[in-house]
Amino acid sequence: MDQWNDKGLHDRVLNPREFAGKRILIVGGGDSAFDWAVNLQGVAKSIVMIHRRDGFRDTRRPSIRCRRCRPPARCSAHVLELKEIAGSSRIERSHLQ
């Protein structure tokens, strides 16, 4: 994963405006994953959150938290696993399963 640092992969959000108009994939099931999905609403073009297990650490259901996402951002949560990240000089696509 280190090869993608500063090429589209971020392990924290320091400046939400950096994600303006972008399609965001959040990988994780903790509180911070949900918080960033909500905090990036209205900034990102779309937000997809994935987690590898059928269950999130947050006690509230993902659909309840993501319901707070309003246009222009769209938010959805899925139980999937990130299998691959690909691209030439930046992340261009991901393979989920």
C-alpha positions as CSV (number, residue, x, y, z in Angstrom):
1,M,0.0,0.0,0.0
2,D,2.9,2.4,0.6
3,Q,3.4,2.8,-3.2
4,W,0.0,4.6,-3.3
5,N,0.8,7.2,-0.6
6,D,0.4,10.7,-2.0
7,K,-1.1,9.1,-5.2
8,G,-4.7,8.9,-4.0
9,L,-4.3,6.9,-0.8
10,H,-4.8,8.7,2.5
11,D,-4.7,7.4,6.0
12,R,-6.1,10.6,7.4
13,V,-8.0,13.7,6.3
14,L,-6.1,16.9,7.1
15,N,-7.9,19.1,4.7
16,P,-11.4,18.0,3.6
17,R,-11.3,20.5,0.7
18,E,-8.6,18.3,-0.9
19,F,-11.4,15.8,-1.6
20,A,-13.7,18.3,-3.3
21,G,-15.6,16.8,-6.2
22,K,-13.8,13.4,-6.0
23,R,-15.2,9.9,-5.7
24,I,-14.1,8.6,-2.3
25,L,-13.7,5.0,-1.2
26,I,-13.4,4.6,2.6
27,V,-12.1,1.3,3.8
28,G,-12.8,0.5,7.4
29,G,-15.6,-0.2,9.9
30,G,-14.7,2.0,12.8
31,D,-16.2,5.2,14.1
32,S,-13.7,7.3,12.2
33,A,-14.8,5.7,8.9
34,F,-18.4,6.7,9.5
35,D,-17.3,10.1,10.8
36,W,-15.4,10.8,7.6
37,A,-18.2,9.6,5.4
38,V,-20.5,12.1,7.1
39,N,-17.9,14.9,7.2
40,L,-17.1,14.6,3.5
41,Q,-20.7,15.0,2.5
42,G,-21.2,18.1,0.5
43,V,-17.5,18.1,-0.4
44,A,-17.0,14.8,-2.3
45,K,-18.8,13.8,-5.4
46,S,-19.6,10.4,-4.0
47,I,-18.7,8.3,-0.9
48,V,-18.6,4.5,-0.7
49,M,-17.5,2.9,2.5
50,I,-16.6,-0.8,2.6
51,H,-15.7,-3.2,5.4
52,R,-14.6,-6.8,5.2
53,R,-16.9,-8.2,7.9
54,D,-20.7,-8.3,8.2
55,G,-20.7,-5.9,11.1
56,F,-19.4,-2.5,11.8
57,R,-17.9,-1.4,15.1
58,D,-20.2,1.5,15.3
59,T,-23.3,0.5,17.3
60,R,-25.6,2.3,14.9
61,R,-26.5,0.6,11.6
62,P,-24.5,2.0,8.6
63,S,-27.7,3.0,6.8
64,I,-28.7,5.2,9.7
65,R,-25.4,7.0,9.8
66,C,-25.2,7.3,6.0
67,R,-28.7,8.6,5.7
68,R,-27.2,11.9,7.0
69,C,-25.3,12.2,3.7
70,R,-27.2,14.5,1.5
71,P,-26.6,15.8,-2.1
72,P,-24.3,16.7,-3.7
73,A,-22.5,13.8,-2.0
74,R,-24.0,10.3,-2.0
75,C,-23.0,7.8,0.6
76,S,-23.4,4.0,0.7
77,A,-22.0,1.3,2.9
78,H,-21.1,-2.3,1.8
79,V,-19.6,-5.5,3.2
80,L,-16.8,-6.2,0.7
81,E,-13.1,-6.7,0.8
82,L,-10.6,-4.5,-1.1
83,K,-8.6,-6.9,-3.2
84,E,-6.5,-4.6,-5.4
85,I,-5.6,-1.0,-6.1
86,A,-4.4,-0.2,-9.6
87,G,-3.4,2.7,-11.8
88,S,-0.3,4.2,-13.5
89,S,0.9,7.2,-11.6
90,R,-2.2,7.6,-9.3
91,I,-5.0,5.3,-8.1
92,E,-7.4,4.9,-11.0
93,R,-9.4,1.9,-10.0
94,S,-10.0,-0.6,-7.2
95,H,-11.2,-4.2,-7.2
96,L,-13.7,-5.1,-4.5
97,Q,-15.0,-8.6,-3.8
